[in-house]
Structure formats: structure tokens, C-alpha cells
Amino acid sequence: MSGRHQALLQVGDTRRWGIRALVVLTLVTGADYLVWRWLDSINWAQWWLAVPLVLAETYSLLDAFLFGATVWRIRQRAEPPPPPPDATVDVFVTTYDEPVDLVMVTARAARDIRYPHRTWVLDDGARPEVQDAALTAGVGYLTRSADWAGMPRHAKAGNLNNALLATDGEFLLVLDADQVPHPTILDRTLGWFDDPRVALVQTPQWFANVDDDDVLGSQAPLFYGPIQQGKDGWDAAYFCGSNAVLRREALMQLGVAGYVRAVERSIRDALRTAGRVIARARTEARAAGPAVHAALGEVAGAVRRARVEVAAGEPVSEVTYRFQQRVDAAGRGVVTDDLARMEADLAEIAGMTGRSGAAVLTAELDGAVLTRLAQRDWSPIAALESVKALVCSVDVDLAGEAQPVMPLATNSVTEDMATSMRLHAMGWRTVYHHEVLARGLAPQDLAAMLAQRLRWSQGTLQLALRQNPLVQRGLSVGQRLMYLATMWSYLAGFAALVYIAAPIAYLCFGVRPVNADGDAFLLHLVPFLLTTLLLFRVVGHGMRTWRGQQYSLALFPVWIRACTTAAANVLFHRDLGFVVTPKTPTATPRPAWRLVRVQLVTMGLLVAAAVVGLVRLHLGIAPSAYGTWVNLAWVAYDLLVLSVVVPAARHLGLATDERTTA
Amino acid sequence: MIELDTHPTGAAVVRVDGRLTMVDAPAFRSAVAEAVGEAATTVVVDLSACAFMDSSGLGAVIAGLKAARQAGGDLRIAAPSTQVLTVLQLTNLERVLRPFGSVAEALRAG
């Protein structure tokens, strides 16, 4: 692990204070610009563009402030303490549909990790060939238990949750199928768990199949560097799904606390809607006779009593037990009533035929069958589907899930971030260990890369809506800001749209959203732009950060799609259109222009706008020469940023797997 | 160590002796499974001799509660130590399961 890994830079004291000085300057100049924009320079006559523009600028400024807050506390950790002598560790290699060879390269490297441990391949595809290969390599093999049949699978979180119940190590190292670990990975990370409050040690993700040009922007030197180090400084470094060691106790604690939360929510929701459900069932069951009607009345009574008991703070296990007993009793009443009628019928038949067999039959029915019929599934009340669902929800077994205890969060497709936030809320600490200890495979073509970015952004936004860090109990202010910073950055798509539309509107139609003379504009904007650029330069010193900058704007269609689909998913329970990130090239060897057609059309519009702007300037109908040049410069910047999609679409991936040779 | 007994009332008593952690969880789960399989519908987990329980142990208790309920029975916990009470409070599990003072008390309830 030498050579290219030196790309991970250390942060010295001088740089840290330089960064802080720049953060202060950014804040001051940014605040000045923002105040001037809001109070003095909005052209209300063109409000339809002026307001979106000032909002987009406000968004970007807040983004810069959050970045400043992150790097304010950049934490350069010292050498880790030595690993404990006798910890038990399970190493999980998670796979779904990756090629067997790829999985096994990782599995064998995992097996050869020096610190004593057990290795498991977690095969969510349940493929016999993977099982055989694992057996040959001498590593464990796990698939979902029978409990998962017909239940929500929860993707990778479900895969890990299933494995957690099948293993028993104190710590677990999680590796994606394509992340080949270094033999020292555990020796270098386990020492951090000397602090009993530490739940997670995250190491960087670094990709071996990417050249220096990194056309698809796969390396994330700023994220696996100053950003995670800054979050670490705020005690908010988060889990990124792979190359991380976790403490089982912390995860299980989350699982148990999550179980309590899920049970309480299930019961609360069921009891709240119960009145309506029973009323409707009463209407539907009118034909079923007075006994069913009366039984439903008893169910309603049981609901009322359960509500009172829950409100009084009785343990829900007891509340639900009594509730179920009362419902069973109500069901038994109906059965008894039915039997009485049946007995009468049989007696009548017996009277007519003169045989007494019927009496014997009813006696038998009475005992065993009555019990059986009165059981939940057989009860005539259960025949009313809505009531059955209601009754099932008022219980503590979470029958709709494979496992009552789900240690890894299942409320987002980025289960890693959701889990970290819950760990932080429960007071656990996390560590970002800034040393590359695994080499992975980045997506090899544009389609795979886009799918991956879409999934990350969808998951993050899902979480922002479901588990808003600003209102989670137990998080510190710094932790709230750090989670917000990541979520905030995924809203960039809307701002990008405005930044593209504004110069086009100016150049083609002379629309001026900013009401200011040139000098005032420059006076307020330039100091802010310069300090931000400088801050970025200093923080990203020696890193290739340009690709990341390009993609944060150029992928605006992806970010917007993520926002709309995540909102539709959380608010209206729509499908996310979720795709597993392909690890092998999926496209035929042709440039994937189709995938970036929005960006290409946008670039065409920008070029056309530039031409129109120049013509209007020449004809003397442009609002001002100065404004035209500023907007042309703006168009040039937009084009420079968007142009990344051209090599990206032509990129066909590196032919060889460099992980084992580089 | 996990022991399974039948109480004179017909209820099952699962006695945890020592620790209940991830390592002991399988034995605990099979004891509960055996108990609910024998139609002894109420299972009481006697924790008077349980010196230490971690979150994995709590997870096993929850799995036991689910198994008992789905078999038409119930599961209750009795005589937890201070340490066990602490983990119950930390995870809020006490809001689901009431810690009874003794096996007898647990059997009287409900």
C-alpha cells in the first residue's frame, strides 16, 4: 500500500488555521453579498427569474457555509492504538449479483486478513456457484434464513441484518464485493474501539480501476479526506456501507430500540384508525348475523380499553396480550353462536331420521374444534380482512417483517447513513480513519455511474424526509449540521437549472434579474467568489477536485430526479425505481449519448444563446455591453462544467482489473 | 447456561444462569421454541441468576416473545438484575416488556 496511496494528505496546524481564517472570510463576504442581493438588487419587474436566481444563490451560499463548518474542525487523528489481543471479528463480504470471480478475489483477501477473524460471503443472490467457491476457499457462506420468505427484503441492510443473527463476533468488518481489503485492515482499525463508546471506524473507499483523468469522477478525495475528517471533528463521521468496522453491541442496541419504536408506531397507528375500520366492517358484516355484529362491538370495546392502557403507559406487551385475548373471546362468542345454530339444525335432522349420531358429532365439535375455530386465523371475525389486519397490527411480533430486530436501518436505500445517524443519536461515537485499507472497483461506464449517483442521492433525500437530522433527539448541533450539509448538497440540481437559465434569458431576451450597475455587482460578488475559491483550493490542496465540481452541476438531471422520486416515495409511497449499481460494464461499446441528452441539449442552448447575445450586442439591442460580457463569461463557465459529459459518454472503462496488480 | 423447567401451573420457565449474549442466544431461542412447542403457552424467563445481558441477549428475548405470541402464548421476564434493568431502560424495551419481581409475580399477571 504505497505509491498512489500517498494521495491521502495530512492536515497540519498551519493549514488548519489558514482554513479557519478563510472560513471566517467566506462567511463575512458571503453574508455581505447575500444581504446586498436580497435588499438592494432584486429586479422585481422580472420576478419570475429574479426570485429563483436569488434563491439559488442563497442555496449556494448556505452550501458554502456548511462546507466551511465542516472543514472548521478537520481532525487529523494520530496513529491508532494497538488492536485488542482477543477481540472476535466477523468479516462480511456482501454480494447480490456480482461475478463469482470478483466476489472470490475479495473473499480470499478477506480470509487472509492477519488479525484472527471469521470470513463470510453474504450472498443475497443465493447462487450455488458462489457457495461452492466459498467452500473451496474455506470461508463461510450465508444466505437469507427461511424467515425472510415472502417478507420485505430491505436490500443490503436486510442482507447484513440476516447475517448479524447468524454470527456472533464482537466486531464486524463490512466489505462490498469489489472492495479488496489489505491484510492489516483490522490491525489498523480495531484499536480505536478501546474507547467503549466508539461504534464505527470508517476507512476511505479508493478505486483501483480509475486513471488520473478519472473521467467519471469516481475518486472522492474531498469526501474521503477533508469532509469526513471535518465531520469526524464534530463527532459525525458516518458509515459509507463498506470498508468499515462496526461494534455489534451498538448495532444490536439500535435494533432493539428500533423494535420498540416500530412496535409502538404499529400499535398507535392501528388503534388510531381502528374506529373507522370497525365501523366499515360493521356495515359489511350486516348480513353475517347479529352475533358477528355483537362481536365487532366487543372488538371496538377492546380497542377502547387498549387505547386507555397505552395512554396510561402500560407495557405494550401486556396491553396487546389482553387485547388479543379479548378479541379471541369475541371470536369464540360468534363460534359458539354458530355452533348452537348448527346443533339445533342437527337435532332437527336427528329428530327426522331418528339417529343420534349428530349429537355425538356436536359433542366432538364442541371440544377441539371450538378451540381451533376460535383461534385467530379461524375466527369468523378474521374473515373480515380489514379487522384481521387491525388485530394483527395490535401485537408485539411485527409479523410483517422477517426479523423483529433490524440492527441496520431499513428506512432508506442508503442504510449506512441512516444507521450512523441513529448511532449518533444514541450517544455512540464514530471514527474516520484516514488510511486506504481496501482497493475497490469504480463503476466502469456512464450508465453504472449514473445509477450509483442516483441511488446515493435518492437514499440521502429519503432520509432527509424520513429522519430529518434537525429534529432527531440526541444529536448535537454540530452533528445536525454535518448531516444537513450532505443532504443539502443533493438539492444542487434546482440551483443548477437557474444558473443555466439565467444567462440564456439575458442573452436571448435581455431579461435582467439583477438590478444593479456593474461596479456594485462586482464589489459585492468578487470578494466572496475569491475567498470561496481560495478556501476550496486550500482545503483541496494537492487533490483532483475539479471533476467533483463539474459533476455537482453537470449531473443536475440526476439530482432533480432524485428529489422528485424520493419525495414521491416518502410522501406517496411510490417506487423509487431503485437499481443496484452494476459492477461490470453494461453498455455496448458505443458512446452513451442517450444518457446525457439533457446536458447535450442544454449545451446547445447555451451556445445558441451566446450567438444570439453577440448578435444583439452588435445590433445594439442588448441591455448593456457590460452585462452581455458578464453573461457570456457565465455561459463559458457553464459549458466548461457541462463538457465533462462528453468524455464521460465516450468512456468505456479500463479493460483490466487492476486491483490485484496495481 | 439455559435451563427449561415446567412450573406447577403448567407454564414454562426458562432460566438463564450466568450470561445472555450473542453466544448464548441460540440455546435461549431453542429453549423458548421447545417451551411453546409443548403447548405450555406462558413462558417466563427467570433472570434471577443472569448476571449480564447485552443487546444481543435482548434481541433473543424479543425473538422469544415473537415465537411465544405466534404460538398463541406469551413471554414474560422476571427478576432482572440491576445491569439487565439498565439495558432494558437504555433501549426502551421496558416500554414493551414489564420486568416482574419474581416468576410467581409474572405468572399472576395477565
Interface residues (C-beta under 8 A of the other chain):
Chain A: L165 D168 R248 E249 M252 Q253 G255 V256 A257 Y259 V260 R261 V263 E264 G313 P315 V316 S317 E318 Y321 R322 Q324 Q325 Q375 R376 D395 V396 D397 L398 A399 Q403 P404 V405
Chain B: M22 V23 A25 D54 S55 S56 L58 G59 I62 A63 L65 K66 R69 Q70 G72 D74 L75 R76 L90 T91 N92 L93 E94 R95 V96 L97 R98 A109 G110
